[in-house]
Amino acid sequence: MVDRLLTAREAAALLGVRLPTLYAYASRGKLRSERGPGSRRARLYSESEVRRLLTASQARAGHAAAAESALNWGQPVLSSSITEITDRGPCYRGVAFSDLIERGTPYEAACELLWYGAPGEVSGWRELALPSASELSPWLRRIRQVADLGPLEALQLLVPWIALDDPSSHGATAEAERARGRRLITLLAACLGPAMTEGGMSASLGRQPIASRVLRGFGGEVDRTFESRQRLMGAALVASLDHELNASAFCARVAASAGANLYASVSAGLGALSGPRHGRVCDRIEALISEVDRPGRARALVDERARRGEQLPGFGHPLYPQGDPRGRVLMELASHHRRCRPLLVLRALVDAMADSGRPGPTLDTGLVAVSLALGLPRGAAAGLFALGRAGGWVAHVLEQREQPELLRPRARYVGPSTTDPASRG
C-alpha cells in the first residue's frame, strides 16, 4: 500500500492541532515518526496513521464524523466472527495464521476452519470430480489470447466460465455453498499456472492438495524438494486467506447481501483485488525489484524515495504500526528456502528499510518473496494472493447470508444545491 509521508506542519494541520500537541502524540506512542532528509530534527509522519488518529478523535466528537470516516480505516462498521486483526497478524476464528503455518496446516483445512469454526476433513477436496484436461484446455487457450493477460485477469475470466457449468447456484443451502466453494477454489488452483504459462493441465488435475495443484500447474516437478516447496506454497496461501473487511472482502459481502450467487460474489472480490492499491501491489513490487537490479543499490533507492516523500510499495500497513507479521513470516520462510538474485535484492530492500527505521514488509512483499523462492513467473504473486483470498471471500459470503440486511451505506451530499424548478422563471 502506498502511504504518503507528511511533515510535522502538514500532520498538525490535518489533525487540526498545534505542533507541541503533535509532538506529544508522538512521545506517547500515538503516532510513529521517522527522521526526514537533511536536518536530524526534521520528522516525517505516515499519512495513514495521522488519519487513523484523526478518525479516533472524530469518533469521540460525534457519531456523524465517526460514520463518515468509518470507510477509511476507521471504526468497525459491522460484526464478524471470521477474522480478528491482532499484533500477531490475522487470527482465523481465534487461531493465529502463524500457528497454522507452523503446524503445517493445509490451506484446505484453514478454509474449513473459516467456514465451520473448526478445521475439517480435507479429503473431500481431493476427491472432487473435476473436468478433464481436454475439456479445460480449449477455454484456457482462449483466455491466453487476451492482451496483457495477468493472473488476476485469468481468474476473473475463469470464475464466470466455471459458473456456466453450475446452473443451480441461486438459493443454495450453506452446505451446498461450501461444496461449491471447494470445487471453485480447486479449479482455480489447477488452472492458474496453465493460464499463465501455456503448460499442460494433466499434472494439476490429479488428486492432491491445493498447494500441490498450484505448483504442478506452474510446471513444478515432483522431486526431493517438492515437499518443502509445497509447504512454502501452503504457507503463502494460508497467510493470504483473510484479513477482515479489506476492500475485496467488503465487495464480496455487498454482493452477497444483495442476493448475488457465490460466483458473482467472488467475482466482486476479484474485481476489487485487481486494483493497483490492493492485489496489484505485488506487481509494483516486482517492478521495483527490476528497477533496483542488484542488492548494492537498495539503500540508495530507499533514501532517494524518502527524499521525494514517497514510500515503497509493499512496505507499511495502517493496521500494523509495528510491522505486518504476514510479510515478516513469509520473507523468513522464502529466504530460508532459496537464494537467487531477485530475492537478494528484495531482502536488501527490506534490510535498508529496517536499518533506517522505516516500515517493514507487508503481505504483498512476502508473496513476491515466496514467488521468487519457488521460481514462479513474474505476476504469479498476485495470482497467489487472489487464490488464497478466495477462501476468505467464501467465508464472508456465508456469514453475510445469515444477515437479513442489505449493505447499503448512506452518502452525505456535498454537491450543488438543488434548484427549485419554479424559480427558474
LUMFI-987113 format. One record per residue: x, y, z of N, C-alpha, C in turn; residue in three letters. Coordinates in pm, whole numbers, plus 50000, padded with zeros to 5 digits. Example, Ala and Ser with C-alpha at 12.3 -4.5 7.8 and 13.67 -1.06 7.14 Angstrom:
2
513194943150780512304955050780513204967050780Ala;512854977550708513674989450714512905000350787Ser;
//
This chain:
425
500824988250000500005000050000500865012450000Met;500565022549913501325034849909500815044150018Val;501735049950094501375058350206502265070650204Asp;501665082550184502445094750176502995098450314Arg;504175104350315504795109050439504565124050451Leu;504125128350569503795142350594504865148750682Leu;505105161450658505955169050750505175171450879Thr;505865176250981505205178851109504105189251091Ala;504365199651014503335210050995502125204550919Arg;502385196050818501265190150744500445180850833Glu;501115172950915500395163751004499575171451106Ala;500165182151163499445190051262498235196851198Ala;498395201651074497285208251006496155198350979Ala;496505186150938495475176050912494715172551039Leu;495425171751151494785168651278494075180651339Leu;494425192651292493845204751349494395207951488Gly;495695204951510496325207451639497595215551619Val;498145220751727499415227951722500575218051723Arg;501745222651681502915213951676503255207551810Leu;503205214851923503505208252051502575196452081Pro;501295197852040500355186752060500735174851974Thr;501145177451850501585166651762502775159351824Leu;503755166951875504925160751935504545152652059Tyr;503535157352130503075149952248502455136652207Ala;501675136852096501115124352045502225114352015Tyr;503305119251949504415110451912505135105052036Ala;505335113552135506055109152255505255098952335Ser;503925099552325503075090052398502795077452315Arg;503385076452197503225064552116501975064252032Gly;501235075352025500025075551944500345077151795Lys;501515082551766501965084351629503415079851617Leu;503735073051507505125069251482505705078951381Arg;506945083351403507605092451311508945086551270Ser;509475091751160510805087651117511605100051076Glu;512915098751079513765110151050513625114250905Arg;513495127250882513385132350746514745135350687Gly;514785138450559516065141750495516615155050546Pro;517915156450544518525168950588518695169350738Gly;518005178650803518155180850947517765168451026Ser;518545165651130518245154151215516965156251295Arg;516575168851313515385171751394514105170751312Arg;514245170851180513045170051096512455156051105Ala;511135155251127510455142351137509345141551033Arg;509105129350985508045126850889507025117250952Leu;505765118850914504685111250975503855104350865Tyr;503495091650891502685084050797501285090250789Ser;500865093550666499545099650649498435090350698Glu;498565077250672497515068050715497405067750868Ser;498535068350939498475068451086497875081451136Glu;498215092551072497645105451112496135105151093Val;495695099650980494255099250955493545089751051Arg;494225078851089493605069851186493435076751322Arg;494425084551362494315092151487493205102551476Leu;493095108651358492025118351336490655111651347Leu;490545099651291489285092251299488885089551443Thr;489865085351524489575082551665489105095151736Ala;489715106651703489305119251765487905123051722Ser;487625120851595486275124151545485225115051606Gln;485585102451629484635093151690484235097951828Ala;485195103651901484875109052034484045121752023Arg;484165128651908483465141451892482005139451853Ala;481655128851787480265127051747480085115751649Gly;478865110351642478595098651560478685101751411His;478285113651369478305116751226479715116651172Ala;480625122751245482025122951200482605108951198Ala;482275100851298482795087251302482255079051187Ala;480965080651156480365073051046480985076950913Ala;481235090050895481785094650768483185089050744Glu;483955087450851485335082950836485485067850849Ser;484395060850878484495046450906484955038350786Ala;484685043150665485045035650547486495037850506Leu;487265045550582488665048250550489535044450669Asn;489695031150691490485025750802489975031050936Trp;488655033550944488105039451065487535029151162Gly;486465032951229485855024251329485145012451262Gln;485015001051332484314989451274482894992851233Pro;482454987151119481124990251068480164978551076Val;480664966451099479764955051118480474944351200Leu;479684935151254480224924551339480564912351254Ser;481654905651289482074893651218482804884451314Ser;482614871451297483314861651380484374854151301Ser;484774859551185485694852351097487144854851135Ile;487574867451130488994870751150489154882751240Thr;490094881851332490454893151419491854897851383Glu;492034910951371493354916651345494024919251480Ile;495174912951502495904914251628497354917851599Thr;498124919951706499534922751690500284911051626Asp;499714898951636500314887051575499864885151431Arg;499074894351381498524892951248497104887851255Gly;496524883451143495144878551144495014865451222Pro;493964864751301493634852351373492324847251317Cys;492364835351260491194829451197490394821651301Tyr;489204826751335488364820351437489154817951565Arg;490024827451601490794826551724492134819551711Gly;492504815151592493774808151571494684817151486Val;495864820351537496794828951465497244822351335Ala;497324830251230497744824751100499124818351110Phe;500004824351193501364819151206501374805551275Ser;500434803251365500344790051429499934779451327Asp;499014782951239498604773551135499774770151043Leu;500564780351007501724777950921502754769350992Ile;503004772351119503994764751195503604750051206Glu;502314747451217501834733551227501794726551092Arg;502024734150985501904728150851500474725650811Gly;499534733450863498114731650832497864734050683Thr;497264724650613496974726650471496004738350450Pro;496114744650337495214755850305493764751450313Tyr;493464739350266492084734550269491554734050412Glu;492384729450507491954728750646491734742650703Ala;492544752350661492354766150707491034771750654Ala;490694768150529489384772250475488244766150557Cys;488364753350588487324746750668487184753350805Glu;488314757850860488274764950988487454777750976Leu;487664785350869486874797550849485414794550822Leu;485144783750749483774780850707482954774050814Trp;483604766250901482874758551001483194762651144Tyr;484314769451166484734772851301485694762751360Gly;486034752351286486994742051330487594735751205Ala;488884731851212489494725251096488744712551060Pro;488374711250937487584699650896488414689450819Gly;487744679350771488394668950692488674674350552Glu;489904672550504490284678250376490244668050263Val;489954655650294489954645450188488914648550081Ser;487794654850121486754658150024487244667349914Gly;488204675949946488764684849845489464676749735Trp;490144666249773490944658749677490114648649598Arg;488914645649647488064635749580487084642149483Glu;487164655149463486214662049377486314657049233Leu;485164655949169485124652549027485354665348947Ala;486474665948876486844677848801486744675348651Leu;486584685848571486614683948426487964678348382Pro;487984672248266489234666648214490094677648153Ser;491364674348130492274683948066491774687647927Ala;491174678247857490684681047722489504690747725Ser;488724690547833487604699847846488074713747885Glu;489114714647967489584727548016490534734547919Leu;491314727047848492364732947765491854742847660Ser;490744740047588490264749747488489934763347550Pro;489314763147669488974775847733490234783147778Trp;491224775947829492474782247870493204788247749Leu;493114781747635493734787247515493074800547477Arg;491764801247492491064813747462491464824647562Arg;491604821147687491994830947788493374836647758Ile;494294827847714495654832347689495764841747570Arg;494694842747491494684852047377494394866347419Gln;493974868447544493684881947594494994889847603Val;494974901847551496174910247554496554913747697Ala;497854913747725498374917447858497734909147969Asp;497534896447942496894887748041497794885948163Leu;497234888248279497914885348405497104875148482Gly;497604870848598496884860548674495534865148722Pro;495394877848757494094882548805493074882748693Leu;493494887048572492574886648459492174872248428Glu;493134863148436492824849148409491784843748506Ala;491954846748634490994841948733489634848748715Leu;489654861648679488384868548656487604862248541Gln;488294857348440487634850848328487214836548361Leu;487964830048447487674816148480486424814748567Leu;486234823948660485104822348755483754821748683Val;483404831348596482104830148529482014818148437Pro;483144813848380483124801948296482784789648379Trp;483374788548498483054777448588481584778148629Ile;481064790448646479664792148685478714786848578Ala;479114787348451478244782648342477914767848358Leu;478794760548425478594746148443477794743148569Asp;477234753548632476534751748759475264760348759Asp;474224756148688473014764448674472184765648800Pro;472434757348903471594757449023472264764649139Ser;472934775749110473754782249212473014792649294Ser;471754795249264470994805149341470154798249448His;470034804649563469204799449670469704786549732Gly;471004784249728471564771749779471714772249931Ala;471734760649993471974759750136473444762950165Thr;473734765650292475104768850331476034757050301Ala;475574744950323476424733350297476684731750147Glu;475684734350066475874733649922476844744349875Ala;476804755949940477724766649904479164763149942Glu;479334756350053480684751950091481234742049987Arg;480384732749944480804723249841481144730549711Ala;480334740649680480594748649560481914756249574Arg;482184761449694483434768449719484644759449703Gly;484544747149751485664737649737485974735149589Arg;484924733049511485144730049369485694742149296Arg;485174753949325485634766149258487114768649287Leu;487494768049415488884770749452489814760149394Ile;489374747649393490204736849338490444739049189Thr;489424742949115489604745348973490494757448948Leu;490334767949027491184779749010492644776049038Leu;492864767949141494234763749175494844755649061Ala;494044746849001494554738448894494814746248766Ala;494044756748743494124764048616495054776148621Cys;495444780648738496224793048749497524792248669Leu;498324781948694499594780648623499424778848473Gly;498594769248427498404767548283497884780048212Pro;497074788048280496554800248218497674810348193Ala;498724809848277499824819548265500974814348180Met;501194801348181502424796048123502214787248001Thr;500954785047962500634776147849501064761847876Glu;501154758348001501514744548036500324735248025Gly;500584722348038499524712448032498714712048161Gly;497524705948151496604705648264496664692648344Met;497144682048287497004668948349497634668448488Ser;498814674448504499544673348631498794679748746Ala;498054690648721497384697748830495984692648858Ser;495474683248777494114678448794494024665648877Leu;495134659048901495084646748980494744649549126Gly;494494638949202494134640449344495364644649424Arg;495294656649479496434662349550495994674749626Gln;496804679649720496464691849794496454704049702Pro;495794714549747495704726849669497094732349639Ile;497974732749740499324738149719500054730349610Ala;499854717249607500484708949505499894711949368Ser;498584713949360497954717149232498574729749172Arg;498784739849256499334752449205500744750149152Val;501564743149230502944740649188503004732449060Leu;502204721849053502224713348934501694721048813Arg;500734729748836500204737948726501244747348669Gly;502194751748752503284760248705504464752048654Phe;504274739148640505324730748585506274724948687Gly;505924725548815506794720348919506904705248914Gly;508114700148917508354685748915508334679949056Glu;507844667849068507844660949197509214654649217Val;510054661349295511394656449322511644657049472Asp;512904656149511513214655849654512924669149723Arg;512794680149648512494693149709511014696549705Thr;510204687749645508804691349622508064693449754Phe;508324685149853507594686449979507864699950045Glu;509104704450043509414717450104508804728750022Ser;508794727349891508144737449806506644737849832Arg;506064726249852504624725749880504304732350014Gln;505154730350115504944736950245505024752050231Arg;505974756950152506114771450133504904777050059Leu;504454770149958503254774449886502044774549979Met;501894764150061500784763650155500824775150253Gly;502024778850300502164790050393501694803050328Ala;502044805150201501624817250130500114818050119Ala;499474806750088498024806650072497314808750206Leu;497834802550312497224804250445497374818750492Val;498534824850469498744838750510497824848350435Ala;497424844450313496564853050229495084850950254Ser;494714841050332493334836150338492304846850369Leu;492544854950470491554865150505492214876250584Asp;491604888150576492124899550652490984908850687His;489944903150747488824911050795488114918250680Glu;487724930850697486944937950596487834945850501Leu;488774939250437489554946050334488634949050216Asn;489144956550119488294961250009487624949849935Ala;488374939149905487804928249826486774920249906Ser;487044917750035486074910450117484794918650134Ala;484934931650149483754940150165482924939950037Phe;483594940249920482854939549794482114926349782Cys;482754915449822482094902349816480874902149908Ala;481004908450025479874908650119478734917250066Arg;479054928550005478004937149948477224929349841Val;477954922349754477284914449650476414903649713Ala;476944896749815476164886149880474934891749948Ala;475054903650008473894909550077472774913049979Ser;473154915449854472144918449751471544905749691Ala;472004894049736471464881449686472244875449571Gly;473414881149537474224875649429474694861649466Ala;474854853049367475304839449397476794839349431Asn;477314827849467478694826949513479684831349406Leu;479444827349281480374830849174480424846049153Tyr;479254852449153479214866849134479864874049252Ala;479684868749372480284874949490481804873649487Ser;482294861849448483744860049434484284869049323Val;483544870449215483964879449107484054893849155Ser;483134897849244483214911249301484494913049381Ala;484844902849458486094903249532487294904149441Gly;487294896349334488384896649237488504910249171Leu;487364916449142487404929649080488104939849168Gly;487814939549297488484948949388489954945549403Ala;490264932649410491654928449428492524932349309Leu;491914933849192492694936649071493244950849066Ser;492854959249161493314973149161494764974549207Gly;495464985149163496874987049199497114990249345Pro;496054993349420496214995949563495854983849647Arg;495574972649580495224960449653496104949049600His;495564939849523496344928349481497494931649388Gly;497374942149310498434945449215499614952549280Arg;499584954449410500794959149477501934949249453Val;501594936349443502614926149414503324929249283Cys;502574933249180503184936449052504114948449064Asp;503744958149144504574970149161505864966849235Arg;505774957349327506994953049399507944946049302Ile;507394937649215508234930849116508904941049024Glu;508184951648986508784962148903509884969348980Ala;509684971349109510704977949192511974969649198Leu;511844956449211513004947649215513794948849085Ile;513094949348972513764950848843514484964248835Ser;513864974648891514494987948889515774988148972Glu;515754982049089516944981949175518044973349113Val;517664961449063518514952448986519544944849069Asp;520234951449161521244944549242521174949349386Arg;521504940549482521364943949625522074956649666Pro;523234959449607524004971049649523334984349621Gly;522304984549538521614997149506520374999349593Arg;520044989949679518794990849756518775002949848Ala;519835005049924519835015950022519725029549954Arg;520405031349840520335044149770518915046849721Ala;518235036449672516865038449625515925041949740Leu;516095035149853515245038149969515425052750012Val;516665057350018516935071150058516395081049956Asp;516535077649828516045086549723514535088149730Glu;513835077149749512365077949760511955085949883Arg;512685084449993512365091950114512535106850092Ala;513575110650018513785124949991512645130749910Arg;512025122549828510895127349748509565125949823Arg;509625121149946508395119550024507555107849980Gly;508175097849918507465086149868507765073949954Glu;506795065049962507015052550033507005041049934Gln;507855031249956507955020049864506695011549869Leu;506235006549754505094997349755505464984549829Pro;504524979649909504774967249982505434969150117Gly;505484981550165506074984250296505134993450375Phe;504824989450498503974997450585502504994250568Gly;501844990850678500414987550675499714995250787His;498625002250756497945010350859497515002550982Pro;497194989650968496734981851082497874975951164Leu;499114977251115500264971451186501374981851199Tyr;501254991051293502295001151312503664995151340Pro;503704983351400504974976851433505424967051324Gln;504724966751212505104957951102504084946951080Gly;503874943250954502904933050916503504919150942Asp;502964911751039503524898351068503484888950949Pro;502524890450861502414881550745503614883350652Arg;503994895950627505144898550543506424893350605Gly;506544895150736507754890750806507894875550801Arg;506814868350828506864853650829507204848250690Val;506524853350586506774848250452508164851850402Leu;508664863750437510034867350398511034857650458Met;510854854150585511774844950651511714831050588Glu;510524826250562510394812850502511004812550362Leu;510754822850283511284823250148512814824150148Ala;513354832450237514804834150244515504821350283Ser;514874813350368515474800650409515364790050301His;514394791850211514144781650109515144782349994His;515474794549950516294795849829516974809449825Arg;518134809849761518844822349736518924824549585Arg;518404835849540518524839649400518644854849395Cys;519144860049287519434874449282518214883249310Arg;517064881049244515914889649274515494889049421Pro;515584877149481515224876049621516244883149710Leu;517504882849672518524890149747518304905249736Leu;517844909949619517504924049604516354927849697Val;515324919449700514184922149786514614922049933Leu;515454912449971515964911750108516754924350143Arg;517534929450046518304941650070517384953650090Ala;516294954150015515314965050034514694964450173Leu;514314952350216513744950550350514744954950457Val;515994950950441517024954550540517274969550540Asp;517304975750422517534990150414516404997850480Ala;515184993350460514044999850526514144998350677Met;514494986450725514594984150869515734992150932Ala;516894992550865518054999650919517795014650934Asp;516935020050850516645034350856515375037350936Ser;514845027351007513685029451092512395031351016Gly;512335026050894511125027650812510265015050820Arg;509035015650767508095004350783508614991250723Pro;508104980150778508504966850734507654961750620Gly;507984949850570507284944250453505854939850487Pro;504984941350389503594937050402503424923050343Thr;502194918150349501884905250288502294904950142Leu;502054915950069502364916349927503844913349902Asp;504714919549982506154917249968506484902750001Thr;505844897250104506064883350139505654873950028Gly;504564876949960504114868449849505084869149731Leu;505604880949704506604882049598507844873949634Val;508244874449762509404866549806509164851649786Ala;507974846949820507644832749802507674829049654Val;507094837649570507074835049427508494834049370Ser;509384842949415510774842549370511464829849420Leu;511234826449545511874814549602511434801849532Ala;510204801649483509684789849413509964790049264Leu;510574800849216510904801749074509694803448985Gly;508644809949034507424812048955507614823948862Leu;506834824748754506984835948660506504849048720Pro;506974859848662506564873048708505044874448696Arg;504424880148798502974881448802502304870748885Gly;503014859948915502394848948988501994852749129Ala;502734861849192502434865549332501014870949345Ala;500594879249251499224884549256498214873349242Ala;498534863249161497644851849149497534843849276Gly;498664842049346498634835049475497784842749576Leu;497904855949574497104864349663495624861749639Phe;495194862349513493784860549481493294846649515Ala;494094836649482493684822949511493554820649661Leu;494544825149737494474823549882493294830849942Gly;493024842949894491944851049950490564845749913Arg;490474837449809489174832249767488474824649879Ala;489244817149961488634810150073488024819650174Gly;488664831150193488104841250282486844847450226Gly;486814849750095485604855250034484424845850054Trp;484654832850038483564823250061483064824350204Val;483984825650300483594826850441482744839250462Ala;483124850350402482354862750419480994861750353His;480924855150239479624853250173478704844950263Val;479234834150319478434825650407477944833450529Leu;478824841450588478424849050707477424859850672Glu;477624866650559476714877450520475324871950490Gln;475254859950437473944854050405473094852050531Arg;473734851450646472984849750771472364862850818Glu;472744873950755472214887050794471084891050699Gln;469964895950749468844899250661469004912650589Pro;469934921050635470014934550581470834935250453Glu;470474944750368471264948250251472344958150296Leu;473594955650259474654965150291474524977150199Leu;474054988150257473774999850177474055012350260Arg;475315016750270475615028850346475045041250278Pro;474845051950354474345064650302475495073950270Arg;475245083150178476225093450142475765107050193Ala;476705115150235476405129050274476595137750152Arg;475525142950099475585150649974476315163849995Tyr;477305166649910478075179149922478125186449788Val;477245182549692477235188949561476445201849561Gly;476155206749438475405219349426474015218249488Pro;473525229349538472185229649597471145226949489Ser;470095219849529469015216949436468275229749400Thr;468035231649270467335243849224465855240749208Thr;465015249249267463575247649256463135251249114Asp;462525241649040462105244548901461235256848891Pro;460435259648995459525271148988460275284348989Ala;461525284349041462265296849050463045299948922Ser;462985291048822463725293348701463045303148606Arg;461835307148637461125316948554460485310148438Gly;
//
